[in-house]
Amino acid sequence: MNKQKEEKNPMSPDQIHDLIVDSIQDIKGKNIVKLDLRHLEDAPTDFFIICEGESTVQVKSIADNVYGRLKKEASMLPTHFEGAKTSRWVLVDYFDIVVHVFYPEARSFYQLEELWSDAIVTEYEDLQ
């Protein structure tokens, strides 16, 4: 009998989104939204997941937790990770999903939700 090596099934996009949101909530990230951009013609990616932290330390911690948990639990590494030096806006790019972790004033300034207002929006509750 020939035994074939079993391949680990990759996580579904919904499972990855849930993992990202859970990673944000681990560090008490606030105002979490998912923007589904798949139906928009000129969208740079399929999904944005946006949140904020109340300090630059928290912003960096959230981004680091997303990075660490996706690496460990989904075997995913980002194609791009930037902004950690100042931690006012940290971007973690997984190609089909881009995570934006903002300091509140930076989020208000860049207004990604306004820029992509045609997206399908899912809001997540803040955990206490």
MOPAC internal coordinates of N, CA, C and O (Angstrom, degrees):
PM7 1SCF
backbone

  N    0.0000 0     0.00 0     0.00 0    0    0    0
  C    1.4381 1     0.00 0     0.00 0    1    0    0
  C    1.5324 1   108.43 1     0.00 0    2    1    0
  O    1.2310 1   120.88 1   -48.12 1    3    2    1
  N    1.3251 1   115.93 1   131.88 1    3    2    1
  C    1.4473 1   122.45 1  -177.22 1    5    3    2
  C    1.5313 1   109.98 1   -94.68 1    6    5    3
  O    1.2310 1   120.69 1   -66.08 1    7    6    5
  N    1.3167 1   116.29 1   113.92 1    7    6    5
  C    1.4646 1   119.15 1   178.24 1    9    7    6
  C    1.5242 1   108.70 1   -90.61 1   10    9    7
  O    1.2310 1   121.80 1   -51.99 1   11   10    9
  N    1.3298 1   114.15 1   128.01 1   11   10    9
  C    1.4570 1   118.46 1   176.25 1   13   11   10
  C    1.5189 1   109.02 1   -96.04 1   14   13   11
  O    1.2310 1   121.89 1   -33.73 1   15   14   13
  N    1.2840 1   113.98 1   146.27 1   15   14   13
  C    1.4513 1   120.40 1   178.04 1   17   15   14
  C    1.5311 1   109.06 1   -67.77 1   18   17   15
  O    1.2310 1   120.54 1   -53.88 1   19   18   17
  N    1.3286 1   116.57 1   126.12 1   19   18   17
  C    1.4529 1   119.89 1   178.76 1   21   19   18
  C    1.5141 1   109.33 1   -77.50 1   22   21   19
  O    1.2310 1   121.38 1   -47.40 1   23   22   21
  N    1.3325 1   114.97 1   132.60 1   23   22   21
  C    1.4492 1   119.71 1   176.75 1   25   23   22
  C    1.5213 1   108.79 1   -95.53 1   26   25   23
  O    1.2310 1   121.41 1   -38.79 1   27   26   25
  N    1.2963 1   114.90 1   141.21 1   27   26   25
  C    1.4547 1   120.24 1   178.18 1   29   27   26
  C    1.5307 1   107.92 1   -70.10 1   30   29   27
  O    1.2310 1   121.22 1   -51.23 1   31   30   29
  N    1.3263 1   115.27 1   128.77 1   31   30   29
  C    1.4599 1   119.09 1   177.50 1   33   31   30
  C    1.5216 1   109.66 1   -70.66 1   34   33   31
  O    1.2310 1   120.54 1   -47.72 1   35   34   33
  N    1.3340 1   116.57 1   132.28 1   35   34   33
  C    1.4650 1   118.32 1   178.21 1   37   35   34
  C    1.5306 1   109.89 1   -69.22 1   38   37   35
  O    1.2310 1   121.42 1   -23.41 1   39   38   37
  N    1.2975 1   114.89 1   156.59 1   39   38   37
  C    1.4604 1   120.08 1   177.55 1   41   39   38
  C    1.5241 1   109.54 1   -71.55 1   42   41   39
  O    1.2310 1   120.78 1   -32.21 1   43   42   41
  N    1.3082 1   116.12 1   147.79 1   43   42   41
  C    1.4614 1   120.74 1   175.89 1   45   43   42
  C    1.5356 1   108.74 1   -73.13 1   46   45   43
  O    1.2310 1   119.91 1   -20.24 1   47   46   45
  N    1.3309 1   117.77 1   159.76 1   47   46   45
  C    1.4766 1   119.33 1   176.38 1   49   47   46
  C    1.5272 1   112.28 1   -55.04 1   50   49   47
  O    1.2310 1   119.85 1   139.84 1   51   50   49
  N    1.3288 1   117.89 1   -40.16 1   51   50   49
  C    1.4639 1   120.11 1   179.51 1   53   51   50
  C    1.5298 1   111.33 1   -63.70 1   54   53   51
  O    1.2310 1   120.23 1   141.01 1   55   54   53
  N    1.3286 1   117.17 1   -38.99 1   55   54   53
  C    1.4673 1   120.20 1   177.93 1   57   55   54
  C    1.5283 1   110.97 1   -66.13 1   58   57   55
  O    1.2310 1   120.46 1   142.46 1   59   58   57
  N    1.3169 1   116.73 1   -37.54 1   59   58   57
  C    1.4671 1   120.82 1   177.66 1   61   59   58
  C    1.5218 1   110.04 1   -66.55 1   62   61   59
  O    1.2310 1   120.44 1   136.50 1   63   62   61
  N    1.3379 1   116.76 1   -43.50 1   63   62   61
  C    1.4701 1   120.09 1   177.64 1   65   63   62
  C    1.5215 1   110.34 1   -59.81 1   66   65   63
  O    1.2310 1   120.66 1   135.09 1   67   66   65
  N    1.3390 1   116.35 1   -44.91 1   67   66   65
  C    1.4584 1   120.57 1   179.22 1   69   67   66
  C    1.5275 1   111.29 1   -61.77 1   70   69   67
  O    1.2310 1   120.30 1   140.50 1   71   70   69
  N    1.3199 1   117.04 1   -39.50 1   71   70   69
  C    1.4621 1   121.44 1   178.39 1   73   71   70
  C    1.5325 1   110.55 1   -64.27 1   74   73   71
  O    1.2310 1   120.64 1   137.80 1   75   74   73
  N    1.3244 1   116.38 1   -42.20 1   75   74   73
  C    1.4724 1   120.52 1   178.49 1   77   75   74
  C    1.5211 1   109.99 1   -62.92 1   78   77   75
  O    1.2310 1   120.32 1   131.64 1   79   78   77
  N    1.3318 1   116.99 1   -48.36 1   79   78   77
  C    1.4675 1   120.62 1  -179.72 1   81   79   78
  C    1.5250 1   110.31 1   -61.30 1   82   81   79
  O    1.2310 1   120.00 1   137.89 1   83   82   81
  N    1.3225 1   117.60 1   -42.11 1   83   82   81
  C    1.4543 1   121.45 1   178.31 1   85   83   82
  C    1.5296 1   110.62 1   -63.22 1   86   85   83
  O    1.2310 1   120.44 1   141.39 1   87   86   85
  N    1.3213 1   116.76 1   -38.61 1   87   86   85
  C    1.4634 1   121.81 1   178.42 1   89   87   86
  C    1.5258 1   110.81 1   -63.46 1   90   89   87
  O    1.2310 1   120.76 1   141.85 1   91   90   89
  N    1.3204 1   116.15 1   -38.15 1   91   90   89
  C    1.4728 1   121.37 1   177.68 1   93   91   90
  C    1.5236 1   109.59 1   -68.70 1   94   93   91
  O    1.2310 1   120.83 1   134.99 1   95   94   93
  N    1.3271 1   116.02 1   -45.01 1   95   94   93
  C    1.4666 1   120.40 1  -178.48 1   97   95   94
  C    1.5286 1   111.71 1   -66.66 1   98   97   95
  O    1.2310 1   119.80 1   151.38 1   99   98   97
  N    1.3452 1   117.99 1   -28.62 1   99   98   97
  C    1.4754 1   121.68 1   175.37 1  101   99   98
  C    1.5262 1   111.03 1   -52.88 1  102  101   99
  O    1.2310 1   120.87 1   142.09 1  103  102  101
  N    1.3235 1   115.93 1   -37.91 1  103  102  101
  C    1.4637 1   122.21 1  -173.85 1  105  103  102
  C    1.5356 1   110.30 1  -103.58 1  106  105  103
  O    1.2310 1   120.77 1  -164.63 1  107  106  105
  N    1.3268 1   116.14 1    15.37 1  107  106  105
  C    1.4723 1   123.38 1   176.45 1  109  107  106
  C    1.5273 1   113.15 1    64.01 1  110  109  107
  O    1.2310 1   120.53 1  -144.82 1  111  110  109
  N    1.3577 1   116.58 1    35.18 1  111  110  109
  C    1.4598 1   120.29 1   173.80 1  113  111  110
  C    1.5230 1   110.11 1   -61.45 1  114  113  111
  O    1.2310 1   120.53 1   -29.97 1  115  114  113
  N    1.3055 1   116.60 1   150.03 1  115  114  113
  C    1.4654 1   122.76 1  -174.36 1  117  115  114
  C    1.5275 1   111.70 1  -116.85 1  118  117  115
  O    1.2310 1   121.76 1   -18.58 1  119  118  117
  N    1.3297 1   114.23 1   161.42 1  119  118  117
  C    1.4734 1   122.55 1   172.73 1  121  119  118
  C    1.5298 1   112.04 1    49.43 1  122  121  119
  O    1.2310 1   120.97 1  -125.09 1  123  122  121
  N    1.3160 1   115.74 1    54.91 1  123  122  121
  C    1.4640 1   122.11 1  -176.59 1  125  123  122
  C    1.5256 1   109.19 1   -83.08 1  126  125  123
  O    1.2310 1   121.09 1   -51.46 1  127  126  125
  N    1.3283 1   115.51 1   128.54 1  127  126  125
  C    1.4646 1   121.17 1   174.32 1  129  127  126
  C    1.5187 1   109.71 1  -134.92 1  130  129  127
  O    1.2310 1   121.66 1   -30.26 1  131  130  129
  N    1.3124 1   114.43 1   149.74 1  131  130  129
  C    1.4665 1   121.06 1   172.83 1  133  131  130
  C    1.5205 1   106.65 1  -115.56 1  134  133  131
  O    1.2310 1   120.51 1   -52.13 1  135  134  133
  N    1.3279 1   116.62 1   127.87 1  135  134  133
  C    1.4545 1   122.22 1   176.04 1  137  135  134
  C    1.5212 1   108.27 1  -106.68 1  138  137  135
  O    1.2310 1   120.81 1   -61.15 1  139  138  137
  N    1.3194 1   116.06 1   118.85 1  139  138  137
  C    1.4608 1   121.74 1   176.70 1  141  139  138
  C    1.5254 1   106.76 1   -90.76 1  142  141  139
  O    1.2310 1   120.98 1   -67.44 1  143  142  141
  N    1.3262 1   115.74 1   112.56 1  143  142  141
  C    1.4655 1   122.57 1  -174.84 1  145  143  142
  C    1.5294 1   112.68 1  -105.15 1  146  145  143
  O    1.2310 1   120.17 1  -175.40 1  147  146  145
  N    1.3108 1   117.27 1     4.60 1  147  146  145
  C    1.4689 1   120.36 1  -171.45 1  149  147  146
  C    1.5260 1   113.73 1   -59.93 1  150  149  147
  O    1.2310 1   119.91 1   151.04 1  151  150  149
  N    1.3025 1   117.77 1   -28.96 1  151  150  149
  C    1.4680 1   120.17 1  -177.72 1  153  151  150
  C    1.5303 1   112.86 1   -87.81 1  154  153  151
  O    1.2310 1   119.89 1   177.24 1  155  154  153
  N    1.3182 1   117.82 1    -2.76 1  155  154  153
  C    1.4575 1   121.65 1  -178.68 1  157  155  154
  C    1.5253 1   110.28 1   -93.27 1  158  157  155
  O    1.2310 1   120.99 1   -48.56 1  159  158  157
  N    1.3028 1   115.70 1   131.44 1  159  158  157
  C    1.4696 1   121.95 1  -172.19 1  161  159  158
  C    1.5255 1   114.53 1   -60.69 1  162  161  159
  O    1.2310 1   119.48 1   135.09 1  163  162  161
  N    1.3176 1   118.60 1   -44.91 1  163  162  161
  C    1.4632 1   121.30 1  -174.21 1  165  163  162
  C    1.5258 1   113.37 1  -104.43 1  166  165  163
  O    1.2310 1   120.15 1  -156.18 1  167  166  165
  N    1.3060 1   117.32 1    23.82 1  167  166  165
  C    1.4630 1   120.45 1  -177.98 1  169  167  166
  C    1.5293 1   110.90 1   -67.82 1  170  169  167
  O    1.2310 1   120.25 1   -40.70 1  171  170  169
  N    1.3323 1   117.13 1   139.30 1  171  170  169
  C    1.4623 1   120.78 1  -179.07 1  173  171  170
  C    1.5283 1   113.84 1   -77.53 1  174  173  171
  O    1.2310 1   120.01 1   167.65 1  175  174  173
  N    1.3323 1   117.59 1   -12.35 1  175  174  173
  C    1.4537 1   123.12 1  -176.90 1  177  175  174
  C    1.5263 1   108.51 1  -159.61 1  178  177  175
  O    1.2310 1   120.04 1    -2.25 1  179  178  177
  N    1.3120 1   117.54 1   177.75 1  179  178  177
  C    1.4682 1   120.54 1   178.09 1  181  179  178
  C    1.5249 1   112.22 1   -83.69 1  182  181  179
  O    1.2310 1   120.55 1   140.87 1  183  182  181
  N    1.3426 1   116.56 1   -39.13 1  183  182  181
  C    1.4603 1   120.57 1  -176.11 1  185  183  182
  C    1.5210 1   111.12 1  -139.89 1  186  185  183
  O    1.2310 1   120.91 1   -38.10 1  187  186  185
  N    1.3318 1   115.87 1   141.90 1  187  186  185
  C    1.4554 1   123.12 1   164.05 1  189  187  186
  C    1.5213 1   106.00 1  -109.74 1  190  189  187
  O    1.2310 1   120.34 1   -43.93 1  191  190  189
  N    1.3193 1   116.96 1   136.07 1  191  190  189
  C    1.4571 1   121.32 1   167.34 1  193  191  190
  C    1.5190 1   104.88 1  -117.68 1  194  193  191
  O    1.2310 1   121.25 1   -58.91 1  195  194  193
  N    1.3327 1   115.21 1   121.09 1  195  194  193
  C    1.4562 1   122.01 1  -171.84 1  197  195  194
  C    1.5276 1   109.24 1  -120.30 1  198  197  195
  O    1.2310 1   120.94 1   -40.56 1  199  198  197
  N    1.3284 1   115.81 1   139.44 1  199  198  197
  C    1.4622 1   120.52 1   176.12 1  201  199  198
  C    1.5190 1   108.23 1  -153.31 1  202  201  199
  O    1.2310 1   121.73 1     0.27 1  203  202  201
  N    1.3266 1   114.30 1  -179.73 1  203  202  201
  C    1.4616 1   118.26 1   176.47 1  205  203  202
  C    1.5156 1   110.58 1  -142.96 1  206  205  203
  O    1.2310 1   122.33 1   -23.63 1  207  206  205
  N    1.3195 1   113.14 1   156.37 1  207  206  205
  C    1.4544 1   121.58 1   174.20 1  209  207  206
  C    1.5134 1   108.71 1  -119.01 1  210  209  207
  O    1.2310 1   120.51 1   -22.44 1  211  210  209
  N    1.3159 1   116.63 1   157.56 1  211  210  209
  C    1.4668 1   120.94 1  -174.62 1  213  211  210
  C    1.5227 1   113.43 1   -85.99 1  214  213  211
  O    1.2310 1   120.11 1   173.70 1  215  214  213
  N    1.3273 1   117.39 1    -6.30 1  215  214  213
  C    1.4675 1   121.63 1   176.95 1  217  215  214
  C    1.5181 1   107.81 1  -149.06 1  218  217  215
  O    1.2310 1   120.97 1   -16.27 1  219  218  217
  N    1.3351 1   115.76 1   163.73 1  219  218  217
  C    1.4667 1   118.40 1   178.14 1  221  219  218
  C    1.5258 1   110.88 1   -65.86 1  222  221  219
  O    1.2310 1   120.32 1   149.09 1  223  222  221
  N    1.3357 1   117.00 1   -30.91 1  223  222  221
  C    1.4683 1   120.32 1   176.76 1  225  223  222
  C    1.5314 1   109.53 1   -64.53 1  226  225  223
  O    1.2310 1   120.34 1   135.92 1  227  226  225
  N    1.3293 1   116.95 1   -44.08 1  227  226  225
  C    1.4574 1   120.44 1   179.73 1  229  227  226
  C    1.5297 1   110.99 1   -66.73 1  230  229  227
  O    1.2310 1   119.97 1   139.96 1  231  230  229
  N    1.3316 1   117.66 1   -40.04 1  231  230  229
  C    1.4708 1   121.32 1   178.49 1  233  231  230
  C    1.5292 1   109.38 1   -57.53 1  234  233  231
  O    1.2310 1   120.51 1   130.96 1  235  234  233
  N    1.3327 1   116.63 1   -49.04 1  235  234  233
  C    1.4691 1   120.17 1   179.98 1  237  235  234
  C    1.5280 1   111.01 1   -64.80 1  238  237  235
  O    1.2310 1   120.10 1   140.18 1  239  238  237
  N    1.3210 1   117.42 1   -39.82 1  239  238  237
  C    1.4671 1   121.21 1  -179.98 1  241  239  238
  C    1.5260 1   111.50 1   -63.46 1  242  241  239
  O    1.2310 1   120.29 1   139.62 1  243  242  241
  N    1.3226 1   117.04 1   -40.38 1  243  242  241
  C    1.4674 1   120.83 1   177.65 1  245  243  242
  C    1.5193 1   109.77 1   -61.97 1  246  245  243
  O    1.2310 1   120.50 1   129.75 1  247  246  245
  N    1.3320 1   116.65 1   -50.25 1  247  246  245
  C    1.4662 1   120.66 1  -179.24 1  249  247  246
  C    1.5288 1   111.23 1   -60.66 1  250  249  247
  O    1.2310 1   120.46 1   137.81 1  251  250  249
  N    1.3142 1   116.72 1   -42.19 1  251  250  249
  C    1.4695 1   120.59 1   178.41 1  253  251  250
  C    1.5232 1   111.34 1   -63.73 1  254  253  251
  O    1.2310 1   120.23 1   142.64 1  255  254  253
  N    1.3284 1   117.16 1   -37.36 1  255  254  253
  C    1.4641 1   120.60 1   179.73 1  257  255  254
  C    1.5285 1   111.13 1   -69.13 1  258  257  255
  O    1.2310 1   120.37 1   139.33 1  259  258  257
  N    1.3238 1   116.90 1   -40.67 1  259  258  257
  C    1.4689 1   120.01 1   175.48 1  261  259  258
  C    1.5245 1   109.24 1   -59.10 1  262  261  259
  O    1.2310 1   120.76 1   130.59 1  263  262  261
  N    1.3307 1   116.15 1   -49.41 1  263  262  261
  C    1.4657 1   121.44 1   179.41 1  265  263  262
  C    1.5346 1   110.94 1   -56.67 1  266  265  263
  O    1.2310 1   120.72 1   129.21 1  267  266  265
  N    1.3219 1   116.23 1   -50.79 1  267  266  265
  C    1.4654 1   120.53 1  -175.51 1  269  267  266
  C    1.5154 1   113.64 1   -65.37 1  270  269  267
  O    1.2310 1   120.47 1   136.47 1  271  270  269
  N    1.3189 1   116.70 1   -43.53 1  271  270  269
  C    1.4629 1   118.82 1  -178.06 1  273  271  270
  C    1.5251 1   111.94 1   -70.88 1  274  273  271
  O    1.2310 1   119.61 1   141.40 1  275  274  273
  N    1.3448 1   118.35 1   -38.60 1  275  274  273
  C    1.4625 1   118.96 1   178.14 1  277  275  274
  C    1.5228 1   110.88 1   -67.44 1  278  277  275
  O    1.2310 1   120.51 1   144.59 1  279  278  277
  N    1.3231 1   116.63 1   -35.41 1  279  278  277
  C    1.4626 1   119.76 1   176.89 1  281  279  278
  C    1.5277 1   110.12 1   -64.29 1  282  281  279
  O    1.2310 1   120.66 1   133.19 1  283  282  281
  N    1.3357 1   116.35 1   -46.81 1  283  282  281
  C    1.4625 1   121.27 1  -175.48 1  285  283  282
  C    1.5305 1   112.56 1   -74.88 1  286  285  283
  O    1.2310 1   120.04 1   133.23 1  287  286  285
  N    1.3329 1   117.52 1   -46.77 1  287  286  285
  C    1.4571 1   121.18 1  -170.21 1  289  287  286
  C    1.5253 1   114.63 1   -93.61 1  290  289  287
  O    1.2310 1   120.10 1   158.40 1  291  290  289
  N    1.3304 1   117.41 1   -21.60 1  291  290  289
  C    1.4657 1   120.08 1  -178.46 1  293  291  290
  C    1.5226 1   112.21 1  -123.91 1  294  293  291
  O    1.2310 1   120.32 1  -177.93 1  295  294  293
  N    1.3234 1   117.00 1     2.07 1  295  294  293
  C    1.4730 1   121.89 1  -177.86 1  297  295  294
  C    1.5240 1   111.65 1    52.74 1  298  297  295
  O    1.2310 1   120.89 1  -139.07 1  299  298  297
  N    1.3258 1   115.90 1    40.93 1  299  298  297
  C    1.4695 1   121.65 1  -179.39 1  301  299  298
  C    1.5220 1   110.15 1  -116.75 1  302  301  299
  O    1.2310 1   121.37 1   -45.56 1  303  302  301
  N    1.3199 1   114.99 1   134.44 1  303  302  301
  C    1.4571 1   121.74 1   172.58 1  305  303  302
  C    1.5234 1   108.03 1  -116.92 1  306  305  303
  O    1.2310 1   120.16 1   -36.30 1  307  306  305
  N    1.3268 1   117.30 1   143.70 1  307  306  305
  C    1.4685 1   118.83 1   179.84 1  309  307  306
  C    1.5208 1   111.22 1   -71.18 1  310  309  307
  O    1.2310 1   121.26 1   -27.50 1  311  310  309
  N    1.3293 1   115.20 1   152.50 1  311  310  309
  C    1.4593 1   120.00 1   173.76 1  313  311  310
  C    1.5227 1   110.09 1   -79.24 1  314  313  311
  O    1.2310 1   120.96 1   159.61 1  315  314  313
  N    1.3308 1   115.78 1   -20.39 1  315  314  313
  C    1.4649 1   120.69 1  -178.36 1  317  315  314
  C    1.5283 1   108.97 1  -154.45 1  318  317  315
  O    1.2310 1   120.37 1   -39.51 1  319  318  317
  N    1.3260 1   116.90 1   140.49 1  319  318  317
  C    1.4669 1   122.99 1   178.34 1  321  319  318
  C    1.5125 1   105.52 1  -141.87 1  322  321  319
  O    1.2310 1   120.14 1   -65.66 1  323  322  321
  N    1.3386 1   117.34 1   114.34 1  323  322  321
  C    1.4626 1   118.04 1  -177.88 1  325  323  322
  C    1.5143 1   112.04 1  -143.58 1  326  325  323
  O    1.2310 1   121.36 1   -22.15 1  327  326  325
  N    1.3131 1   115.01 1   157.85 1  327  326  325
  C    1.4561 1   122.11 1   176.76 1  329  327  326
  C    1.5105 1   114.71 1    98.49 1  330  329  327
  O    1.2310 1   119.48 1   178.04 1  331  330  329
  N    1.3164 1   118.60 1    -1.96 1  331  330  329
  C    1.4623 1   121.40 1  -175.60 1  333  331  330
  C    1.5334 1   112.00 1   -67.07 1  334  333  331
  O    1.2310 1   120.01 1   155.96 1  335  334  333
  N    1.3190 1   117.59 1   -24.04 1  335  334  333
  C    1.4619 1   119.82 1  -177.12 1  337  335  334
  C    1.5295 1   111.44 1   -63.95 1  338  337  335
  O    1.2310 1   120.13 1   134.21 1  339  338  337
  N    1.3319 1   117.36 1   -45.79 1  339  338  337
  C    1.4674 1   120.12 1   179.34 1  341  339  338
  C    1.5281 1   111.84 1   -98.10 1  342  341  339
  O    1.2310 1   120.27 1   156.68 1  343  342  341
  N    1.3209 1   117.09 1   -23.32 1  343  342  341
  C    1.4669 1   124.38 1   177.08 1  345  343  342
  C    1.5272 1   113.63 1    55.29 1  346  345  343
  O    1.2310 1   120.60 1  -142.86 1  347  346  345
  N    1.3134 1   116.46 1    37.14 1  347  346  345
  C    1.4620 1   120.48 1   171.95 1  349  347  346
  C    1.5284 1   109.55 1   -96.64 1  350  349  347
  O    1.2310 1   120.96 1   152.88 1  351  350  349
  N    1.3257 1   115.77 1   -27.12 1  351  350  349
  C    1.4581 1   122.66 1   174.77 1  353  351  350
  C    1.5241 1   106.28 1  -153.56 1  354  353  351
  O    1.2310 1   120.59 1   -72.01 1  355  354  353
  N    1.3086 1   116.48 1   107.99 1  355  354  353
  C    1.4562 1   120.60 1   178.23 1  357  355  354
  C    1.5235 1   107.69 1  -106.40 1  358  357  355
  O    1.2310 1   121.24 1   -50.86 1  359  358  357
  N    1.3194 1   115.23 1   129.14 1  359  358  357
  C    1.4533 1   122.30 1  -179.17 1  361  359  358
  C    1.5235 1   108.53 1  -111.75 1  362  361  359
  O    1.2310 1   121.07 1   -52.39 1  363  362  361
  N    1.3357 1   115.56 1   127.61 1  363  362  361
  C    1.4608 1   121.35 1   177.81 1  365  363  362
  C    1.5255 1   105.83 1  -121.21 1  366  365  363
  O    1.2310 1   120.71 1   -71.95 1  367  366  365
  N    1.3326 1   116.25 1   108.05 1  367  366  365
  C    1.4626 1   122.48 1  -170.03 1  369  367  366
  C    1.5235 1   111.14 1  -103.18 1  370  369  367
  O    1.2310 1   121.18 1   -65.17 1  371  370  369
  N    1.3258 1   115.35 1   114.83 1  371  370  369
  C    1.4644 1   122.09 1   176.21 1  373  371  370
  C    1.5283 1   110.88 1  -106.17 1  374  373  371
  O    1.2310 1   120.20 1  -154.09 1  375  374  373
  N    1.2984 1   117.23 1    25.91 1  375  374  373
  C    1.4566 1   126.96 1   178.33 1  377  375  374
  C    1.5284 1   112.48 1    71.54 1  378  377  375
  O    1.2310 1   119.09 1   113.30 1  379  378  377
  N    1.3268 1   119.33 1   -66.70 1  379  378  377
  C    1.4653 1   121.19 1   178.73 1  381  379  378
  C    1.5220 1   112.09 1   -83.63 1  382  381  379
  O    1.2310 1   120.49 1   161.45 1  383  382  381
  N    1.3149 1   116.67 1   -18.55 1  383  382  381
  C    1.4609 1   123.16 1  -179.72 1  385  383  382
  C    1.5274 1   107.10 1  -133.00 1  386  385  383
  O    1.2310 1   120.57 1   -53.83 1  387  386  385
  N    1.3324 1   116.52 1   126.17 1  387  386  385
  C    1.4582 1   120.55 1   176.55 1  389  387  386
  C    1.5239 1   107.67 1  -118.01 1  390  389  387
  O    1.2310 1   121.16 1   -55.43 1  391  390  389
  N    1.3253 1   115.39 1   124.57 1  391  390  389
  C    1.4572 1   121.90 1   179.65 1  393  391  390
  C    1.5282 1   108.04 1   -98.67 1  394  393  391
  O    1.2310 1   121.11 1   -53.43 1  395  394  393
  N    1.3355 1   115.47 1   126.57 1  395  394  393
  C    1.4649 1   122.31 1   177.65 1  397  395  394
  C    1.5232 1   107.38 1  -113.69 1  398  397  395
  O    1.2310 1   120.60 1   -60.48 1  399  398  397
  N    1.3351 1   116.46 1   119.52 1  399  398  397
  C    1.4581 1   121.37 1   177.65 1  401  399  398
  C    1.5309 1   106.54 1  -113.92 1  402  401  399
  O    1.2310 1   121.34 1   -64.73 1  403  402  401
  N    1.3162 1   115.05 1   115.27 1  403  402  401
  C    1.4609 1   121.05 1  -172.74 1  405  403  402
  C    1.5170 1   112.98 1  -111.23 1  406  405  403
  O    1.2310 1   121.13 1   -29.46 1  407  406  405
  N    1.3169 1   115.45 1   150.54 1  407  406  405
  C    1.4474 1   123.58 1   158.68 1  409  407  406
  C    1.5360 1   104.06 1   -78.29 1  410  409  407
  O    1.2310 1   118.48 1   -38.78 1  411  410  409
  N    1.3453 1   120.50 1   141.22 1  411  410  409
  C    1.4703 1   121.06 1  -171.42 1  413  411  410
  C    1.5338 1   115.47 1   -50.87 1  414  413  411
  O    1.2310 1   119.73 1   136.48 1  415  414  413
  N    1.3332 1   118.11 1   -43.52 1  415  414  413
  C    1.4683 1   120.05 1  -178.36 1  417  415  414
  C    1.5325 1   111.29 1   -65.75 1  418  417  415
  O    1.2310 1   120.08 1   143.56 1  419  418  417
  N    1.3180 1   117.45 1   -36.44 1  419  418  417
  C    1.4707 1   120.88 1   178.32 1  421  419  418
  C    1.5249 1   110.28 1   -68.03 1  422  421  419
  O    1.2310 1   120.47 1   139.78 1  423  422  421
  N    1.3161 1   116.70 1   -40.22 1  423  422  421
  C    1.4742 1   119.96 1   178.31 1  425  423  422
  C    1.5205 1   110.27 1   -62.42 1  426  425  423
  O    1.2310 1   120.55 1   136.88 1  427  426  425
  N    1.3148 1   116.55 1   -43.12 1  427  426  425
  C    1.4617 1   121.17 1   178.71 1  429  427  426
  C    1.5300 1   110.99 1   -63.57 1  430  429  427
  O    1.2310 1   120.35 1   140.75 1  431  430  429
  N    1.3292 1   116.94 1   -39.25 1  431  430  429
  C    1.4605 1   121.38 1  -179.02 1  433  431  430
  C    1.5335 1   111.98 1   -67.13 1  434  433  431
  O    1.2310 1   120.12 1   132.96 1  435  434  433
  N    1.3248 1   117.38 1   -47.04 1  435  434  433
  C    1.4653 1   120.69 1  -174.99 1  437  435  434
  C    1.5311 1   113.69 1   -81.53 1  438  437  435
  O    1.2310 1   119.51 1   155.20 1  439  438  437
  N    1.3095 1   118.55 1   -24.80 1  439  438  437
  C    1.4620 1   124.01 1   173.26 1  441  439  438
  C    1.5347 1   114.09 1    46.76 1  442  441  439
  O    1.2310 1   120.54 1  -127.34 1  443  442  441
  N    1.3246 1   116.58 1    52.66 1  443  442  441
  C    1.4695 1   119.87 1  -179.67 1  445  443  442
  C    1.5279 1   112.44 1   -59.59 1  446  445  443
  O    1.2310 1   120.68 1   142.17 1  447  446  445
  N    1.3309 1   116.31 1   -37.83 1  447  446  445
  C    1.4682 1   118.94 1   179.31 1  449  447  446
  C    1.5268 1   111.27 1   -62.17 1  450  449  447
  O    1.2310 1   120.47 1   143.31 1  451  450  449
  N    1.3333 1   116.71 1   -36.69 1  451  450  449
  C    1.4684 1   121.40 1   177.20 1  453  451  450
  C    1.5238 1   110.58 1   -69.77 1  454  453  451
  O    1.2310 1   120.99 1   135.68 1  455  454  453
  N    1.3205 1   115.71 1   -44.32 1  455  454  453
  C    1.4654 1   121.40 1  -179.35 1  457  455  454
  C    1.5321 1   111.20 1   -59.58 1  458  457  455
  O    1.2310 1   120.28 1   141.70 1  459  458  457
  N    1.3260 1   117.07 1   -38.30 1  459  458  457
  C    1.4573 1   122.81 1  -178.90 1  461  459  458
  C    1.5352 1   110.16 1  -110.81 1  462  461  459
  O    1.2310 1   120.58 1  -135.29 1  463  462  461
  N    1.3208 1   116.49 1    44.71 1  463  462  461
  C    1.4660 1   121.81 1  -174.99 1  465  463  462
  C    1.5255 1   113.61 1   -65.55 1  466  465  463
  O    1.2310 1   119.69 1   164.54 1  467  466  465
  N    1.3249 1   118.20 1   -15.46 1  467  466  465
  C    1.4774 1   121.60 1   177.38 1  469  467  466
  C    1.5258 1   112.06 1   -83.42 1  470  469  467
  O    1.2310 1   120.37 1   176.92 1  471  470  469
  N    1.3062 1   116.90 1    -3.08 1  471  470  469
  C    1.4695 1   120.89 1   179.94 1  473  471  470
  C    1.5283 1   110.23 1   -70.50 1  474  473  471
  O    1.2310 1   121.25 1   -21.44 1  475  474  473
  N    1.3179 1   115.22 1   158.56 1  475  474  473
  C    1.4607 1   121.48 1   172.47 1  477  475  474
  C    1.5258 1   105.84 1   -85.35 1  478  477  475
  O    1.2310 1   120.73 1   -58.14 1  479  478  477
  N    1.3352 1   116.21 1   121.86 1  479  478  477
  C    1.4713 1   121.76 1  -171.42 1  481  479  478
  C    1.5223 1   111.01 1  -104.43 1  482  481  479
  O    1.2310 1   121.38 1   -47.16 1  483  482  481
  N    1.3259 1   114.97 1   132.84 1  483  482  481
  C    1.4614 1   122.45 1   170.37 1  485  483  482
  C    1.5186 1   106.79 1  -119.13 1  486  485  483
  O    1.2310 1   120.60 1   -54.40 1  487  486  485
  N    1.3320 1   116.47 1   125.60 1  487  486  485
  C    1.4633 1   121.02 1   178.20 1  489  487  486
  C    1.5130 1   109.57 1  -104.19 1  490  489  487
  O    1.2310 1   120.98 1   -35.15 1  491  490  489
  N    1.3263 1   115.73 1   144.85 1  491  490  489
  C    1.4627 1   121.94 1   179.70 1  493  491  490
  C    1.5202 1   108.36 1  -118.43 1  494  493  491
  O    1.2310 1   121.24 1   -36.17 1  495  494  493
  N    1.3229 1   115.23 1   143.83 1  495  494  493
  C    1.4571 1   118.33 1  -178.29 1  497  495  494
  C    1.5225 1   110.81 1   -75.58 1  498  497  495
  O    1.2310 1   121.83 1   -30.32 1  499  498  497
  N    1.3239 1   114.11 1   149.68 1  499  498  497
  C    1.4583 1   120.54 1   175.17 1  501  499  498
  C    1.5204 1   108.53 1   -76.62 1  502  501  499
  O    1.2310 1   120.15 1   -43.49 1  503  502  501
  N    1.3130 1   117.33 1   136.51 1  503  502  501
  C    1.4555 1   121.64 1   175.15 1  505  503  502
  C    1.5132 1   108.95 1   -91.59 1  506  505  503
  O    1.2310 1   121.12 1   -36.26 1  507  506  505
  N    1.3062 1   115.47 1   143.74 1  507  506  505
  C    1.4887 1   120.07 1  -179.63 1  509  507  506
  C    1.4988 1   110.60 1   -92.53 1  510  509  507
  O    1.2310 1   120.10 1   180.00 1  511  510  509

